[in-house]
Amino acid sequence: MRRLILSDIHANLEALEAVLRDAAGRYDEILCCGDVVGYNASPGEVVDWARAHVAHIVRGNHDRVCSHPDEWNDFNSIAWAAAVWTHGRLGPDQLAWLRALPRGPLYLDDCQLVHGSPEDEDEYLVSRFDILPMHNFLQRKICFFGHTHLQGGWMWTRGGLAELEPPRRTEAERVYELDDDGLYMINPGSVGQPRDRDPRAAYALWDAARRTIAFRRVPYDVEGAQSRILSAGLPENLAHRLALGR
């Protein structure tokens, strides 16, 4: 089975379309680690696409808040403004789909999906110190996670914890062969709002038969996405940050 692994699309239709063109013919099904909506200006289109095409998905914090904006959350003013705007642009069926998304972990036969961490969907796993204790919560050899908008991964082996680095700015792809004895946490990165100073859309391809993970980056129409944000009246900072990858 070949899987396209996505996370943090955040209603960025231009970035999603670029990823799908780049990955065409390379996968059999799609997995998503959440945050389909929030920040960007195409929530309806992206929700409809996800409903039709994603095989397995967990909710992200923006999926939760955009569908329940009346509930308490710790969003900053910009994220909150985008969530309220998003809620107002989605229809009843689209909101119902977001509300019904499962909270991770979601266990499949050969992997598990979470948004933040296996222990807490809102937890940010960024550093080695964040990752180290997570092996206690893994129920599968591979755990896919998102939330940080930082592409990359970690591998536990008998030799300790090793980092799997994403492609450099001069690379489109970086491929790793998986160790049969390893445990892995893999972040495909953010499709719609990367924060690693690389503005290209991020995603991953997992080939279970070949035991490989490929981290990929693809350019997209950033100006088009920015124009949608500004035309929608969303906070200008959400448009500016797309070009900076942060």
C-alpha positions as CSV (number, residue, x, y, z in Angstrom):
1,M,0.0,0.0,0.0
2,R,1.3,3.5,-0.9
3,R,-0.1,6.4,1.1
4,L,-0.1,10.1,0.6
5,I,0.3,11.6,4.1
6,L,-1.0,15.2,4.6
7,S,-1.4,17.5,7.5
8,D,-2.3,21.1,8.2
9,I,-3.9,22.0,4.8
10,H,-5.5,24.9,6.5
11,A,-7.9,25.8,3.7
12,N,-5.1,26.6,1.2
13,L,-6.6,25.3,-2.1
14,E,-3.6,26.5,-4.2
15,A,-1.1,24.5,-2.1
16,L,-3.4,21.4,-2.0
17,E,-3.8,21.4,-5.7
18,A,0.0,21.6,-6.2
19,V,0.6,18.7,-3.8
20,L,-2.0,16.6,-5.6
21,R,-0.4,17.3,-9.0
22,D,3.0,16.5,-7.7
23,A,1.9,13.2,-6.0
24,A,-0.3,12.0,-8.8
25,G,0.1,8.3,-9.6
26,R,2.3,7.7,-6.5
27,Y,-0.3,6.7,-3.9
28,D,-3.3,4.4,-3.4
29,E,-5.0,6.2,-0.5
30,I,-4.7,9.4,1.5
31,L,-4.2,9.8,5.3
32,C,-4.5,13.2,7.0
33,C,-3.4,14.4,10.4
34,G,-5.9,17.1,10.7
35,D,-6.4,20.9,10.4
36,V,-8.2,20.8,7.1
37,V,-9.4,24.4,7.8
38,G,-8.3,27.6,9.4
39,Y,-6.1,30.6,8.4
40,N,-6.6,30.4,4.6
41,A,-9.5,31.4,2.4
42,S,-10.8,28.2,0.7
43,P,-12.4,26.2,3.6
44,G,-15.5,25.0,1.7
45,E,-13.5,23.7,-1.3
46,V,-10.9,21.9,0.9
47,V,-13.5,20.4,3.2
48,D,-15.5,19.0,0.2
49,W,-12.3,17.6,-1.3
50,A,-11.3,15.9,2.0
51,R,-14.8,14.4,2.4
52,A,-14.6,12.9,-1.0
53,H,-10.9,11.7,-1.1
54,V,-9.3,11.2,2.3
55,A,-9.5,7.6,3.5
56,H,-8.6,8.2,7.2
57,I,-8.3,11.5,9.1
58,V,-8.2,12.8,12.7
59,R,-9.3,16.2,13.7
60,G,-7.0,19.1,14.4
61,N,-7.4,22.0,16.8
62,H,-8.6,24.3,14.0
63,D,-11.1,21.8,12.8
64,R,-12.5,21.6,16.3
65,V,-12.6,25.4,16.9
66,C,-13.8,26.4,13.5
67,S,-16.8,24.0,13.9
68,H,-17.4,25.1,17.6
69,P,-16.3,28.8,17.7
70,D,-18.5,29.3,20.8
71,E,-16.3,27.0,22.9
72,W,-13.3,28.2,24.9
73,N,-9.9,28.0,23.2
74,D,-6.5,29.5,23.5
75,F,-6.2,30.9,20.0
76,N,-4.5,34.2,19.4
77,S,-6.5,37.0,17.9
78,I,-5.5,36.3,14.3
79,A,-6.2,32.6,14.5
80,W,-9.5,33.3,16.3
81,A,-10.6,35.8,13.6
82,A,-9.9,33.3,10.9
83,A,-11.8,30.6,12.8
84,V,-14.9,32.8,13.1
85,W,-14.6,33.8,9.5
86,T,-14.3,30.1,8.5
87,H,-17.3,29.1,10.5
88,G,-19.4,31.6,8.7
89,R,-18.4,30.4,5.3
90,L,-19.2,26.7,5.8
91,G,-22.5,25.1,5.3
92,P,-24.4,22.8,7.8
93,D,-23.1,19.6,6.2
94,Q,-19.5,20.8,6.1
95,L,-19.6,21.9,9.7
96,A,-21.2,18.5,10.7
97,W,-18.4,16.7,9.0
98,L,-15.8,18.7,10.9
99,R,-17.5,18.1,14.2
100,A,-17.6,14.3,13.5
101,L,-13.9,14.0,12.8
102,P,-12.4,11.5,15.3
103,R,-10.0,12.7,18.0
104,G,-6.7,10.9,17.7
105,P,-5.0,8.6,18.1
106,L,-6.6,6.7,15.2
107,Y,-5.2,3.2,14.9
108,L,-4.9,1.5,11.5
109,D,-3.4,-1.9,10.9
110,D,0.1,-0.6,10.3
111,C,0.2,3.0,11.7
112,Q,-1.5,5.4,13.9
113,L,-2.6,9.0,13.2
114,V,-2.6,11.9,15.7
115,H,-2.7,15.6,15.3
116,G,-0.5,16.9,18.1
117,S,0.9,13.9,20.0
118,P,-0.2,10.4,20.9
119,E,-1.0,11.7,24.4
120,D,-2.6,15.1,23.6
121,E,-4.1,16.3,20.3
122,D,-3.0,19.9,21.2
123,E,0.6,19.2,22.2
124,Y,3.4,20.5,20.1
125,L,6.2,18.0,19.5
126,V,9.2,20.1,18.2
127,S,12.4,19.1,20.0
128,R,14.2,15.9,20.8
129,F,13.1,16.4,24.4
130,D,9.5,16.6,23.3
131,I,9.8,13.4,21.3
132,L,11.8,11.2,23.7
133,P,9.0,10.1,26.0
134,M,6.5,9.5,23.1
135,H,7.6,5.9,22.5
136,N,5.6,5.0,25.6
137,F,2.4,5.9,23.7
138,L,3.1,4.3,20.4
139,Q,0.8,1.3,19.5
140,R,2.2,0.9,16.0
141,K,5.6,1.0,14.4
142,I,4.8,4.3,12.7
143,C,2.9,7.3,14.1
144,F,2.0,10.2,11.8
145,F,1.5,13.6,13.4
146,G,1.2,17.3,12.5
147,H,0.3,20.5,14.4
148,T,3.8,22.0,14.4
149,H,3.9,22.8,10.6
150,L,7.5,21.5,10.7
151,Q,8.4,18.6,8.3
152,G,10.6,15.8,9.5
153,G,10.7,12.7,11.7
154,W,12.2,10.7,14.5
155,M,13.3,7.1,14.7
156,W,14.0,5.0,17.9
157,T,16.4,2.2,17.4
158,R,18.7,0.2,19.7
159,G,21.2,3.0,19.2
160,G,18.9,5.7,20.5
161,L,16.8,8.5,18.9
162,A,17.7,9.7,15.4
163,E,16.3,12.6,13.5
164,L,15.0,12.3,10.0
165,E,15.6,15.7,8.3
166,P,13.3,17.2,5.6
167,P,14.6,18.3,2.1
168,R,16.8,21.3,1.9
169,R,15.7,24.4,0.0
170,T,17.6,23.1,-3.0
171,E,15.9,19.6,-2.9
172,A,12.4,18.5,-3.8
173,E,12.6,15.2,-1.9
174,R,14.4,13.3,0.8
175,V,13.8,9.5,1.1
176,Y,14.5,7.3,4.1
177,E,14.4,3.5,4.2
178,L,12.7,2.3,7.3
179,D,14.4,-0.1,9.7
180,D,12.3,-3.2,10.6
181,D,13.3,-2.8,14.3
182,G,12.6,1.0,14.5
183,L,9.8,3.0,15.9
184,Y,8.9,6.2,14.0
185,M,7.1,9.5,14.4
186,I,6.7,11.2,11.1
187,N,5.5,14.7,10.5
188,P,4.6,15.3,6.8
189,G,4.8,19.0,7.3
190,S,2.1,21.6,6.5
191,V,0.5,21.7,3.1
192,G,-1.0,25.1,3.6
193,Q,1.1,27.1,6.0
194,P,4.7,25.8,6.4
195,R,6.7,27.3,9.3
196,D,10.2,26.0,8.7
197,R,11.2,29.0,6.5
198,D,10.5,27.1,3.3
199,P,7.3,28.4,1.7
200,R,6.9,25.3,-0.5
201,A,3.9,23.0,0.4
202,A,5.0,20.0,2.4
203,Y,3.8,16.4,2.4
204,A,5.0,12.8,2.6
205,L,4.7,9.5,0.7
206,W,4.8,6.2,2.6
207,D,5.4,3.0,0.6
208,A,4.7,0.2,3.1
209,A,5.9,-2.5,0.7
210,R,9.2,-0.9,0.0
211,R,9.4,0.4,3.6
212,T,10.3,4.0,2.5
213,I,9.2,7.5,3.6
214,A,9.7,10.3,1.2
215,F,9.5,13.9,2.4
216,R,8.6,16.1,-0.5
217,R,8.3,19.9,-1.1
218,V,6.5,21.5,-4.0
219,P,6.2,25.2,-5.1
220,Y,2.6,26.5,-5.4
221,D,0.8,29.7,-6.4
222,V,1.6,31.6,-3.2
223,E,0.4,34.9,-4.7
224,G,-2.9,33.3,-5.6
225,A,-3.4,32.1,-2.0
226,Q,-2.4,35.5,-0.7
227,S,-4.9,37.3,-3.0
228,R,-7.7,35.0,-1.7
229,I,-6.9,35.8,1.9
230,L,-6.8,39.6,1.3
231,S,-9.9,39.6,-0.8
232,A,-11.7,37.7,1.9
233,G,-10.8,40.3,4.5
234,L,-8.8,38.0,6.6
235,P,-5.9,39.4,8.6
236,E,-3.1,40.6,6.3
237,N,-0.5,38.7,8.3
238,L,-1.9,35.4,7.2
239,A,-1.1,36.4,3.6
240,H,2.3,37.8,4.3
241,R,3.6,34.8,6.2
242,L,2.9,32.4,3.3
243,A,5.8,33.9,1.3
244,L,8.1,33.6,4.3
245,G,7.3,30.0,5.3
246,R,6.8,31.0,8.9
